[in-house]
Amino acid sequence: MDAEGCKPHIEYPCRWTYKVIGRSREDLRRAVAEVIGASEHTVDLSRSSAGGAYHCLNVTLTVDCEASRLDLYRRLCGHPSIQIVL
């Protein structure tokens, strides 16, 4: 955390994992591919809801700086196939 305890200190570049949640695993995978593009990344199933209505994927990649980390977060959040990004 920084001196005021509000923001963690992150050393860049670093590996970062976003959790993306949506209704269709296939649509989530397509959405991630559209947003991330050709950047090297991995996508793994994290969990699915008991009834299978929602799925969570872990998307892991290297981010070079805070600006690119936040930009990817915003772009993932803005994709219509993704309900939640953590």
mmCIF file as gemmi writes it, N, C-alpha and C atoms, coordinates in Angstrom:
data_model
loop_
_atom_site.group_PDB
_atom_site.id
_atom_site.type_symbol
_atom_site.label_atom_id
_atom_site.label_alt_id
_atom_site.label_comp_id
_atom_site.label_asym_id
_atom_site.label_entity_id
_atom_site.label_seq_id
_atom_site.pdbx_PDB_ins_code
_atom_site.Cartn_x
_atom_site.Cartn_y
_atom_site.Cartn_z
_atom_site.occupancy
_atom_site.B_iso_or_equiv
_atom_site.pdbx_formal_charge
_atom_site.auth_seq_id
_atom_site.auth_asym_id
_atom_site.pdbx_PDB_model_num
ATOM 1 N N . MET Axp A 1 ? 0.838 -1.178 0 1 0 ? 1 A 1
ATOM 2 C CA . MET Axp A 1 ? 0 0 0 1 0 ? 1 A 1
ATOM 3 C C . MET Axp A 1 ? 0.887 1.246 0 1 0 ? 1 A 1
ATOM 4 N N . ASP Axp A 2 ? 0.338 2.337 -0.523 1 0 ? 2 A 1
ATOM 5 C CA . ASP Axp A 2 ? 1.095 3.575 -0.494 1 0 ? 2 A 1
ATOM 6 C C . ASP Axp A 2 ? 1.051 4.175 0.909 1 0 ? 2 A 1
ATOM 7 N N . ALA Axp A 3 ? 1.662 5.337 1.067 1 0 ? 3 A 1
ATOM 8 C CA . ALA Axp A 3 ? 1.78 5.956 2.387 1 0 ? 3 A 1
ATOM 9 C C . ALA Axp A 3 ? 0.422 6.206 3.041 1 0 ? 3 A 1
ATOM 10 N N . GLU Axp A 4 ? -0.599 6.423 2.236 1 0 ? 4 A 1
ATOM 11 C CA . GLU Axp A 4 ? -1.928 6.698 2.784 1 0 ? 4 A 1
ATOM 12 C C . GLU Axp A 4 ? -2.754 5.428 2.925 1 0 ? 4 A 1
ATOM 13 N N . GLY Axp A 5 ? -2.204 4.275 2.518 1 0 ? 5 A 1
ATOM 14 C CA . GLY Axp A 5 ? -2.909 3.01 2.671 1 0 ? 5 A 1
ATOM 15 C C . GLY Axp A 5 ? -4.032 2.792 1.679 1 0 ? 5 A 1
ATOM 16 N N . CYS Axp A 6 ? -4.075 3.565 0.598 1 0 ? 6 A 1
ATOM 17 C CA . CYS Axp A 6 ? -5.186 3.475 -0.349 1 0 ? 6 A 1
ATOM 18 C C . CYS Axp A 6 ? -4.888 2.629 -1.58 1 0 ? 6 A 1
ATOM 19 N N . LYS Axp A 7 ? -3.645 2.568 -1.991 1 0 ? 7 A 1
ATOM 20 C CA . LYS Axp A 7 ? -3.343 1.962 -3.267 1 0 ? 7 A 1
ATOM 21 C C . LYS Axp A 7 ? -2.119 1.049 -3.132 1 0 ? 7 A 1
ATOM 22 N N . PRO Axp A 8 ? -2.233 -0.21 -3.564 1 0 ? 8 A 1
ATOM 23 C CA . PRO Axp A 8 ? -1.08 -1.109 -3.467 1 0 ? 8 A 1
ATOM 24 C C . PRO Axp A 8 ? 0.01 -0.695 -4.451 1 0 ? 8 A 1
ATOM 25 N N . HIS Axp A 9 ? 1.247 -0.975 -4.104 1 0 ? 9 A 1
ATOM 26 C CA . HIS Axp A 9 ? 2.364 -0.719 -5.003 1 0 ? 9 A 1
ATOM 27 C C . HIS Axp A 9 ? 2.533 -1.936 -5.898 1 0 ? 9 A 1
ATOM 28 N N . ILE Axp A 10 ? 2.482 -1.737 -7.204 1 0 ? 10 A 1
ATOM 29 C CA . ILE Axp A 10 ? 2.607 -2.821 -8.167 1 0 ? 10 A 1
ATOM 30 C C . ILE Axp A 10 ? 3.863 -2.573 -8.991 1 0 ? 10 A 1
ATOM 31 N N . GLU Axp A 11 ? 4.729 -3.566 -9.058 1 0 ? 11 A 1
ATOM 32 C CA . GLU Axp A 11 ? 5.939 -3.483 -9.873 1 0 ? 11 A 1
ATOM 33 C C . GLU Axp A 11 ? 5.604 -3.917 -11.298 1 0 ? 11 A 1
ATOM 34 N N . TYR Axp A 12 ? 5.858 -3.053 -12.271 1 0 ? 12 A 1
ATOM 35 C CA . TYR Axp A 12 ? 5.602 -3.363 -13.685 1 0 ? 12 A 1
ATOM 36 C C . TYR Axp A 12 ? 6.916 -3.597 -14.402 1 0 ? 12 A 1
ATOM 37 N N . PRO Axp A 13 ? 6.916 -4.425 -15.44 1 0 ? 13 A 1
ATOM 38 C CA . PRO Axp A 13 ? 5.808 -5.262 -15.913 1 0 ? 13 A 1
ATOM 39 C C . PRO Axp A 13 ? 5.537 -6.4 -14.93 1 0 ? 13 A 1
ATOM 40 N N . CYS Axp A 14 ? 4.306 -6.9 -14.966 1 0 ? 14 A 1
ATOM 41 C CA . CYS Axp A 14 ? 3.934 -8.003 -14.08 1 0 ? 14 A 1
ATOM 42 C C . CYS Axp A 14 ? 2.826 -8.833 -14.716 1 0 ? 14 A 1
ATOM 43 N N . ARG Axp A 15 ? 2.675 -10.046 -14.216 1 0 ? 15 A 1
ATOM 44 C CA . ARG Axp A 15 ? 1.562 -10.901 -14.638 1 0 ? 15 A 1
ATOM 45 C C . ARG Axp A 15 ? 0.323 -10.428 -13.897 1 0 ? 15 A 1
ATOM 46 N N . TRP Axp A 16 ? -0.788 -10.34 -14.598 1 0 ? 16 A 1
ATOM 47 C CA . TRP Axp A 16 ? -2.029 -9.863 -13.999 1 0 ? 16 A 1
ATOM 48 C C . TRP Axp A 16 ? -3.161 -10.78 -14.428 1 0 ? 16 A 1
ATOM 49 N N . THR Axp A 17 ? -4.063 -11.07 -13.506 1 0 ? 17 A 1
ATOM 50 C CA . THR Axp A 17 ? -5.213 -11.909 -13.825 1 0 ? 17 A 1
ATOM 51 C C . THR Axp A 17 ? -6.497 -11.122 -13.633 1 0 ? 17 A 1
ATOM 52 N N . TYR Axp A 18 ? -7.294 -11.092 -14.687 1 0 ? 18 A 1
ATOM 53 C CA . TYR Axp A 18 ? -8.642 -10.529 -14.636 1 0 ? 18 A 1
ATOM 54 C C . TYR Axp A 18 ? -9.601 -11.705 -14.542 1 0 ? 18 A 1
ATOM 55 N N . LYS Axp A 19 ? -10.648 -11.568 -13.759 1 0 ? 19 A 1
ATOM 56 C CA . LYS Axp A 19 ? -11.716 -12.558 -13.73 1 0 ? 19 A 1
ATOM 57 C C . LYS Axp A 19 ? -12.877 -11.951 -14.508 1 0 ? 19 A 1
ATOM 58 N N . VAL Axp A 20 ? -13.303 -12.638 -15.568 1 0 ? 20 A 1
ATOM 59 C CA . VAL Axp A 20 ? -14.42 -12.147 -16.368 1 0 ? 20 A 1
ATOM 60 C C . VAL Axp A 20 ? -15.599 -13.097 -16.179 1 0 ? 20 A 1
ATOM 61 N N . ILE Axp A 21 ? -16.77 -12.53 -15.983 1 0 ? 21 A 1
ATOM 62 C CA . ILE Axp A 21 ? -17.969 -13.314 -15.698 1 0 ? 21 A 1
ATOM 63 C C . ILE Axp A 21 ? -19.037 -12.986 -16.727 1 0 ? 21 A 1
ATOM 64 N N . GLY Axp A 22 ? -19.675 -14.037 -17.226 1 0 ? 22 A 1
ATOM 65 C CA . GLY Axp A 22 ? -20.746 -13.86 -18.205 1 0 ? 22 A 1
ATOM 66 C C . GLY Axp A 22 ? -21.572 -15.124 -18.311 1 0 ? 22 A 1
ATOM 67 N N . ARG Axp A 23 ? -22.506 -15.126 -19.25 1 0 ? 23 A 1
ATOM 68 C CA . ARG Axp A 23 ? -23.447 -16.238 -19.384 1 0 ? 23 A 1
ATOM 69 C C . ARG Axp A 23 ? -22.944 -17.373 -20.267 1 0 ? 23 A 1
ATOM 70 N N . SER Axp A 24 ? -22.081 -17.076 -21.225 1 0 ? 24 A 1
ATOM 71 C CA . SER Axp A 24 ? -21.627 -18.103 -22.167 1 0 ? 24 A 1
ATOM 72 C C . SER Axp A 24 ? -20.104 -18.172 -22.175 1 0 ? 24 A 1
ATOM 73 N N . ARG Axp A 25 ? -19.579 -19.369 -21.926 1 0 ? 25 A 1
ATOM 74 C CA . ARG Axp A 25 ? -18.118 -19.536 -21.956 1 0 ? 25 A 1
ATOM 75 C C . ARG Axp A 25 ? -17.55 -19.171 -23.327 1 0 ? 25 A 1
ATOM 76 N N . GLU Axp A 26 ? -18.233 -19.599 -24.381 1 0 ? 26 A 1
ATOM 77 C CA . GLU Axp A 26 ? -17.744 -19.329 -25.736 1 0 ? 26 A 1
ATOM 78 C C . GLU Axp A 26 ? -17.75 -17.832 -26.029 1 0 ? 26 A 1
ATOM 79 N N . ASP Axp A 27 ? -18.833 -17.147 -25.637 1 0 ? 27 A 1
ATOM 80 C CA . ASP Axp A 27 ? -18.897 -15.699 -25.851 1 0 ? 27 A 1
ATOM 81 C C . ASP Axp A 27 ? -17.838 -14.973 -25.026 1 0 ? 27 A 1
ATOM 82 N N . LEU Axp A 28 ? -17.589 -15.448 -23.807 1 0 ? 28 A 1
ATOM 83 C CA . LEU Axp A 28 ? -16.538 -14.848 -22.976 1 0 ? 28 A 1
ATOM 84 C C . LEU Axp A 28 ? -15.18 -15.02 -23.64 1 0 ? 28 A 1
ATOM 85 N N . ARG Axp A 29 ? -14.902 -16.209 -24.153 1 0 ? 29 A 1
ATOM 86 C CA . ARG Axp A 29 ? -13.615 -16.455 -24.82 1 0 ? 29 A 1
ATOM 87 C C . ARG Axp A 29 ? -13.46 -15.57 -26.055 1 0 ? 29 A 1
ATOM 88 N N . ARG Axp A 30 ? -14.531 -15.408 -26.834 1 0 ? 30 A 1
ATOM 89 C CA . ARG Axp A 30 ? -14.483 -14.536 -28.011 1 0 ? 30 A 1
ATOM 90 C C . ARG Axp A 30 ? -14.258 -13.082 -27.593 1 0 ? 30 A 1
ATOM 91 N N . ALA Axp A 31 ? -14.951 -12.664 -26.542 1 0 ? 31 A 1
ATOM 92 C CA . ALA Axp A 31 ? -14.811 -11.285 -26.057 1 0 ? 31 A 1
ATOM 93 C C . ALA Axp A 31 ? -13.378 -11.015 -25.619 1 0 ? 31 A 1
ATOM 94 N N . VAL Axp A 32 ? -12.788 -11.95 -24.88 1 0 ? 32 A 1
ATOM 95 C CA . VAL Axp A 32 ? -11.406 -11.793 -24.426 1 0 ? 32 A 1
ATOM 96 C C . VAL Axp A 32 ? -10.48 -11.69 -25.634 1 0 ? 32 A 1
ATOM 97 N N . ALA Axp A 33 ? -10.671 -12.547 -26.622 1 0 ? 33 A 1
ATOM 98 C CA . ALA Axp A 33 ? -9.827 -12.519 -27.825 1 0 ? 33 A 1
ATOM 99 C C . ALA Axp A 33 ? -9.965 -11.175 -28.55 1 0 ? 33 A 1
ATOM 100 N N . GLU Axp A 34 ? -11.168 -10.635 -28.624 1 0 ? 34 A 1
ATOM 101 C CA . GLU Axp A 34 ? -11.383 -9.333 -29.278 1 0 ? 34 A 1
ATOM 102 C C . GLU Axp A 34 ? -10.664 -8.214 -28.53 1 0 ? 34 A 1
ATOM 103 N N . VAL Axp A 35 ? -10.75 -8.234 -27.208 1 0 ? 35 A 1
ATOM 104 C CA . VAL Axp A 35 ? -10.165 -7.154 -26.403 1 0 ? 35 A 1
ATOM 105 C C . VAL Axp A 35 ? -8.648 -7.291 -26.314 1 0 ? 35 A 1
ATOM 106 N N . ILE Axp A 36 ? -8.152 -8.493 -26.035 1 0 ? 36 A 1
ATOM 107 C CA . ILE Axp A 36 ? -6.723 -8.711 -25.819 1 0 ? 36 A 1
ATOM 108 C C . ILE Axp A 36 ? -5.97 -8.737 -27.143 1 0 ? 36 A 1
ATOM 109 N N . GLY Axp A 37 ? -6.611 -9.239 -28.19 1 0 ? 37 A 1
ATOM 110 C CA . GLY Axp A 37 ? -5.967 -9.313 -29.493 1 0 ? 37 A 1
ATOM 111 C C . GLY Axp A 37 ? -4.859 -10.344 -29.515 1 0 ? 37 A 1
ATOM 112 N N . ALA Axp A 38 ? -3.738 -9.989 -30.157 1 0 ? 38 A 1
ATOM 113 C CA . ALA Axp A 38 ? -2.637 -10.93 -30.355 1 0 ? 38 A 1
ATOM 114 C C . ALA Axp A 38 ? -1.697 -11.022 -29.156 1 0 ? 38 A 1
ATOM 115 N N . SER Axp A 39 ? -1.94 -10.225 -28.114 1 0 ? 39 A 1
ATOM 116 C CA . SER Axp A 39 ? -1.074 -10.279 -26.937 1 0 ? 39 A 1
ATOM 117 C C . SER Axp A 39 ? -1.11 -11.68 -26.324 1 0 ? 39 A 1
ATOM 118 N N . GLU Axp A 40 ? 0.043 -12.163 -25.892 1 0 ? 40 A 1
ATOM 119 C CA . GLU Axp A 40 ? 0.112 -13.485 -25.282 1 0 ? 40 A 1
ATOM 120 C C . GLU Axp A 40 ? -0.682 -13.482 -23.978 1 0 ? 40 A 1
ATOM 121 N N . HIS Axp A 41 ? -1.582 -14.451 -23.847 1 0 ? 41 A 1
ATOM 122 C CA . HIS Axp A 41 ? -2.408 -14.554 -22.65 1 0 ? 41 A 1
ATOM 123 C C . HIS Axp A 41 ? -2.908 -15.982 -22.497 1 0 ? 41 A 1
ATOM 124 N N . THR Axp A 42 ? -3.396 -16.288 -21.303 1 0 ? 42 A 1
ATOM 125 C CA . THR Axp A 42 ? -4.034 -17.579 -21.069 1 0 ? 42 A 1
ATOM 126 C C . THR Axp A 42 ? -5.446 -17.336 -20.567 1 0 ? 42 A 1
ATOM 127 N N . VAL Axp A 43 ? -6.334 -18.254 -20.902 1 0 ? 43 A 1
ATOM 128 C CA . VAL Axp A 43 ? -7.726 -18.195 -20.449 1 0 ? 43 A 1
ATOM 129 C C . VAL Axp A 43 ? -8.066 -19.555 -19.866 1 0 ? 43 A 1
ATOM 130 N N . ASP Axp A 44 ? -8.461 -19.56 -18.596 1 0 ? 44 A 1
ATOM 131 C CA . ASP Axp A 44 ? -8.811 -20.801 -17.916 1 0 ? 44 A 1
ATOM 132 C C . ASP Axp A 44 ? -10.168 -20.655 -17.243 1 0 ? 44 A 1
ATOM 133 N N . LEU Axp A 45 ? -10.949 -21.729 -17.248 1 0 ? 45 A 1
ATOM 134 C CA . LEU Axp A 45 ? -12.224 -21.728 -16.541 1 0 ? 45 A 1
ATOM 135 C C . LEU Axp A 45 ? -11.949 -21.669 -15.05 1 0 ? 45 A 1
ATOM 136 N N . SER Axp A 46 ? -12.575 -20.714 -14.393 1 0 ? 46 A 1
ATOM 137 C CA . SER Axp A 46 ? -12.434 -20.587 -12.943 1 0 ? 46 A 1
ATOM 138 C C . SER Axp A 46 ? -13.56 -21.35 -12.258 1 0 ? 46 A 1
ATOM 139 N N . ARG Axp A 47 ? -14.791 -20.924 -12.546 1 0 ? 47 A 1
ATOM 140 C CA . ARG Axp A 47 ? -15.964 -21.561 -11.93 1 0 ? 47 A 1
ATOM 141 C C . ARG Axp A 47 ? -17.169 -21.367 -12.823 1 0 ? 47 A 1
ATOM 142 N N . SER Axp A 48 ? -18.182 -22.151 -12.566 1 0 ? 48 A 1
ATOM 143 C CA . SER Axp A 48 ? -19.49 -21.969 -13.184 1 0 ? 48 A 1
ATOM 144 C C . SER Axp A 48 ? -20.51 -22.025 -12.064 1 0 ? 48 A 1
ATOM 145 N N . SER Axp A 49 ? -21.609 -21.31 -12.237 1 0 ? 49 A 1
ATOM 146 C CA . SER Axp A 49 ? -22.651 -21.337 -11.207 1 0 ? 49 A 1
ATOM 147 C C . SER Axp A 49 ? -23.272 -22.724 -11.152 1 0 ? 49 A 1
ATOM 148 N N . ALA Axp A 50 ? -23.934 -23.016 -10.057 1 0 ? 50 A 1
ATOM 149 C CA . ALA Axp A 50 ? -24.517 -24.347 -9.844 1 0 ? 50 A 1
ATOM 150 C C . ALA Axp A 50 ? -25.441 -24.747 -10.989 1 0 ? 50 A 1
ATOM 151 N N . GLY Axp A 51 ? -26.219 -23.817 -11.482 1 0 ? 51 A 1
ATOM 152 C CA . GLY Axp A 51 ? -27.138 -24.119 -12.571 1 0 ? 51 A 1
ATOM 153 C C . GLY Axp A 51 ? -26.535 -23.933 -13.952 1 0 ? 51 A 1
ATOM 154 N N . GLY Axp A 52 ? -25.284 -23.473 -14.007 1 0 ? 52 A 1
ATOM 155 C CA . GLY Axp A 52 ? -24.612 -23.272 -15.292 1 0 ? 52 A 1
ATOM 156 C C . GLY Axp A 52 ? -25.003 -22.002 -16.018 1 0 ? 52 A 1
ATOM 157 N N . ALA Axp A 53 ? -25.708 -21.103 -15.332 1 0 ? 53 A 1
ATOM 158 C CA . ALA Axp A 53 ? -26.146 -19.867 -15.99 1 0 ? 53 A 1
ATOM 159 C C . ALA Axp A 53 ? -25.012 -18.858 -16.138 1 0 ? 53 A 1
ATOM 160 N N . TYR Axp A 54 ? -24.031 -18.902 -15.248 1 0 ? 54 A 1
ATOM 161 C CA . TYR Axp A 54 ? -22.909 -17.959 -15.283 1 0 ? 54 A 1
ATOM 162 C C . TYR Axp A 54 ? -21.593 -18.72 -15.227 1 0 ? 54 A 1
ATOM 163 N N . HIS Axp A 55 ? -20.597 -18.146 -15.905 1 0 ? 55 A 1
ATOM 164 C CA . HIS Axp A 55 ? -19.267 -18.745 -15.949 1 0 ? 55 A 1
ATOM 165 C C . HIS Axp A 55 ? -18.244 -17.66 -15.65 1 0 ? 55 A 1
ATOM 166 N N . CYS Axp A 56 ? -17.154 -18.07 -15.007 1 0 ? 56 A 1
ATOM 167 C CA . CYS Axp A 56 ? -16.063 -17.156 -14.69 1 0 ? 56 A 1
ATOM 168 C C . CYS Axp A 56 ? -14.785 -17.708 -15.312 1 0 ? 56 A 1
ATOM 169 N N . LEU Axp A 57 ? -14.102 -16.869 -16.082 1 0 ? 57 A 1
ATOM 170 C CA . LEU Axp A 57 ? -12.833 -17.241 -16.679 1 0 ? 57 A 1
ATOM 171 C C . LEU Axp A 57 ? -11.719 -16.397 -16.076 1 0 ? 57 A 1
ATOM 172 N N . ASN Axp A 58 ? -10.555 -17.004 -15.868 1 0 ? 58 A 1
ATOM 173 C CA . ASN Axp A 58 ? -9.363 -16.267 -15.47 1 0 ? 58 A 1
ATOM 174 C C . ASN Axp A 58 ? -8.586 -15.934 -16.735 1 0 ? 58 A 1
ATOM 175 N N . VAL Axp A 59 ? -8.293 -14.66 -16.93 1 0 ? 59 A 1
ATOM 176 C CA . VAL Axp A 59 ? -7.523 -14.196 -18.075 1 0 ? 59 A 1
ATOM 177 C C . VAL Axp A 59 ? -6.217 -13.636 -17.524 1 0 ? 59 A 1
ATOM 178 N N . THR Axp A 60 ? -5.099 -14.272 -17.87 1 0 ? 60 A 1
ATOM 179 C CA . THR Axp A 60 ? -3.81 -13.881 -17.325 1 0 ? 60 A 1
ATOM 180 C C . THR Axp A 60 ? -2.881 -13.442 -18.449 1 0 ? 60 A 1
ATOM 181 N N . LEU Axp A 61 ? -2.23 -12.31 -18.242 1 0 ? 61 A 1
ATOM 182 C CA . LEU Axp A 61 ? -1.281 -11.783 -19.213 1 0 ? 61 A 1
ATOM 183 C C . LEU Axp A 61 ? -0.308 -10.845 -18.513 1 0 ? 61 A 1
ATOM 184 N N . THR Axp A 62 ? 0.725 -10.443 -19.23 1 0 ? 62 A 1
ATOM 185 C CA . THR Axp A 62 ? 1.686 -9.49 -18.693 1 0 ? 62 A 1
ATOM 186 C C . THR Axp A 62 ? 1.24 -8.086 -19.055 1 0 ? 62 A 1
ATOM 187 N N . VAL Axp A 63 ? 1.173 -7.217 -18.049 1 0 ? 63 A 1
ATOM 188 C CA . VAL Axp A 63 ? 0.86 -5.803 -18.29 1 0 ? 63 A 1
ATOM 189 C C . VAL Axp A 63 ? 2.12 -4.99 -18.037 1 0 ? 63 A 1
ATOM 190 N N . ASP Axp A 64 ? 2.343 -3.99 -18.891 1 0 ? 64 A 1
ATOM 191 C CA . ASP Axp A 64 ? 3.573 -3.207 -18.831 1 0 ? 64 A 1
ATOM 192 C C . ASP Axp A 64 ? 3.51 -2.033 -17.869 1 0 ? 64 A 1
ATOM 193 N N . CYS Axp A 65 ? 2.301 -1.51 -17.652 1 0 ? 65 A 1
ATOM 194 C CA . CYS Axp A 65 ? 2.175 -0.331 -16.799 1 0 ? 65 A 1
ATOM 195 C C . CYS Axp A 65 ? 0.732 -0.223 -16.306 1 0 ? 65 A 1
ATOM 196 N N . GLU Axp A 66 ? 0.515 0.657 -15.344 1 0 ? 66 A 1
ATOM 197 C CA . GLU Axp A 66 ? -0.821 0.829 -14.784 1 0 ? 66 A 1
ATOM 198 C C . GLU Axp A 66 ? -1.821 1.294 -15.831 1 0 ? 66 A 1
ATOM 199 N N . ALA Axp A 67 ? -1.39 2.182 -16.717 1 0 ? 67 A 1
ATOM 200 C CA . ALA Axp A 67 ? -2.299 2.693 -17.747 1 0 ? 67 A 1
ATOM 201 C C . ALA Axp A 67 ? -2.822 1.57 -18.632 1 0 ? 67 A 1
ATOM 202 N N . SER Axp A 68 ? -1.945 0.645 -19.054 1 0 ? 68 A 1
ATOM 203 C CA . SER Axp A 68 ? -2.418 -0.452 -19.909 1 0 ? 68 A 1
ATOM 204 C C . SER Axp A 68 ? -3.271 -1.438 -19.109 1 0 ? 68 A 1
ATOM 205 N N . ARG Axp A 69 ? -2.94 -1.654 -17.831 1 0 ? 69 A 1
ATOM 206 C CA . ARG Axp A 69 ? -3.756 -2.539 -16.978 1 0 ? 69 A 1
ATOM 207 C C . ARG Axp A 69 ? -5.174 -1.993 -16.845 1 0 ? 69 A 1
ATOM 208 N N . LEU Axp A 70 ? -5.29 -0.698 -16.59 1 0 ? 70 A 1
ATOM 209 C CA . LEU Axp A 70 ? -6.601 -0.07 -16.433 1 0 ? 70 A 1
ATOM 210 C C . LEU Axp A 70 ? -7.349 0.013 -17.757 1 0 ? 70 A 1
ATOM 211 N N . ASP Axp A 71 ? -6.624 0.247 -18.861 1 0 ? 71 A 1
ATOM 212 C CA . ASP Axp A 71 ? -7.257 0.294 -20.177 1 0 ? 71 A 1
ATOM 213 C C . ASP Axp A 71 ? -7.867 -1.063 -20.527 1 0 ? 71 A 1
ATOM 214 N N . LEU Axp A 72 ? -7.13 -2.141 -20.274 1 0 ? 72 A 1
ATOM 215 C CA . LEU Axp A 72 ? -7.68 -3.485 -20.528 1 0 ? 72 A 1
ATOM 216 C C . LEU Axp A 72 ? -8.906 -3.735 -19.667 1 0 ? 72 A 1
ATOM 217 N N . TYR Axp A 73 ? -8.847 -3.326 -18.406 1 0 ? 73 A 1
ATOM 218 C CA . TYR Axp A 73 ? -9.997 -3.477 -17.511 1 0 ? 73 A 1
ATOM 219 C C . TYR Axp A 73 ? -11.224 -2.758 -18.092 1 0 ? 73 A 1
ATOM 220 N N . ARG Axp A 74 ? -11.049 -1.513 -18.506 1 0 ? 74 A 1
ATOM 221 C CA . ARG Axp A 74 ? -12.168 -0.735 -19.066 1 0 ? 74 A 1
ATOM 222 C C . ARG Axp A 74 ? -12.717 -1.379 -20.335 1 0 ? 74 A 1
ATOM 223 N N . ARG Axp A 75 ? -11.819 -1.846 -21.202 1 0 ? 75 A 1
ATOM 224 C CA . ARG Axp A 75 ? -12.258 -2.462 -22.45 1 0 ? 75 A 1
ATOM 225 C C . ARG Axp A 75 ? -12.986 -3.777 -22.194 1 0 ? 75 A 1
ATOM 226 N N . LEU Axp A 76 ? -12.505 -4.582 -21.243 1 0 ? 76 A 1
ATOM 227 C CA . LEU Axp A 76 ? -13.212 -5.815 -20.889 1 0 ? 76 A 1
ATOM 228 C C . LEU Axp A 76 ? -14.591 -5.485 -20.32 1 0 ? 76 A 1
ATOM 229 N N . CYS Axp A 77 ? -14.655 -4.504 -19.423 1 0 ? 77 A 1
ATOM 230 C CA . CYS Axp A 77 ? -15.946 -4.093 -18.832 1 0 ? 77 A 1
ATOM 231 C C . CYS Axp A 77 ? -16.932 -3.619 -19.889 1 0 ? 77 A 1
ATOM 232 N N . GLY Axp A 78 ? -16.428 -3.007 -20.941 1 0 ? 78 A 1
ATOM 233 C CA . GLY Axp A 78 ? -17.286 -2.446 -21.975 1 0 ? 78 A 1
ATOM 234 C C . GLY Axp A 78 ? -17.79 -3.443 -22.996 1 0 ? 78 A 1
ATOM 235 N N . HIS Axp A 79 ? -17.292 -4.659 -22.955 1 0 ? 79 A 1
ATOM 236 C CA . HIS Axp A 79 ? -17.726 -5.649 -23.953 1 0 ? 79 A 1
ATOM 237 C C . HIS Axp A 79 ? -19.104 -6.187 -23.564 1 0 ? 79 A 1
ATOM 238 N N . PRO Axp A 80 ? -20.039 -6.256 -24.518 1 0 ? 80 A 1
ATOM 239 C CA . PRO Axp A 80 ? -21.416 -6.682 -24.185 1 0 ? 80 A 1
ATOM 240 C C . PRO Axp A 80 ? -21.543 -8.123 -23.706 1 0 ? 80 A 1
ATOM 241 N N . SER Axp A 81 ? -20.581 -8.994 -23.991 1 0 ? 81 A 1
ATOM 242 C CA . SER Axp A 81 ? -20.666 -10.383 -23.551 1 0 ? 81 A 1
ATOM 243 C C . SER Axp A 81 ? -20.16 -10.599 -22.137 1 0 ? 81 A 1
ATOM 244 N N . ILE Axp A 82 ? -19.562 -9.547 -21.561 1 0 ? 82 A 1
ATOM 245 C CA . ILE Axp A 82 ? -18.983 -9.655 -20.221 1 0 ? 82 A 1
ATOM 246 C C . ILE Axp A 82 ? -19.829 -8.859 -19.239 1 0 ? 82 A 1
ATOM 247 N N . GLN Axp A 83 ? -20.351 -9.537 -18.206 1 0 ? 83 A 1
ATOM 248 C CA . GLN Axp A 83 ? -21.18 -8.865 -17.201 1 0 ? 83 A 1
ATOM 249 C C . GLN Axp A 83 ? -20.338 -8.2 -16.113 1 0 ? 83 A 1
ATOM 250 N N . ILE Axp A 84 ? -19.288 -8.887 -15.647 1 0 ? 84 A 1
ATOM 251 C CA . ILE Axp A 84 ? -18.483 -8.407 -14.527 1 0 ? 84 A 1
ATOM 252 C C . ILE Axp A 84 ? -17.015 -8.678 -14.804 1 0 ? 84 A 1
ATOM 253 N N . VAL Axp A 85 ? -16.147 -7.75 -14.412 1 0 ? 85 A 1
ATOM 254 C CA . VAL Axp A 85 ? -14.702 -7.948 -14.466 1 0 ? 85 A 1
ATOM 255 C C . VAL Axp A 85 ? -14.155 -7.659 -13.07 1 0 ? 85 A 1
ATOM 256 N N . LEU Axp A 86 ? -13.381 -8.598 -12.547 1 0 ? 86 A 1
ATOM 257 C CA . LEU Axp A 86 ? -12.727 -8.411 -11.246 1 0 ? 86 A 1
ATOM 258 C C . LEU Axp A 86 ? -11.226 -8.44 -11.461 1 0 ? 86 A 1
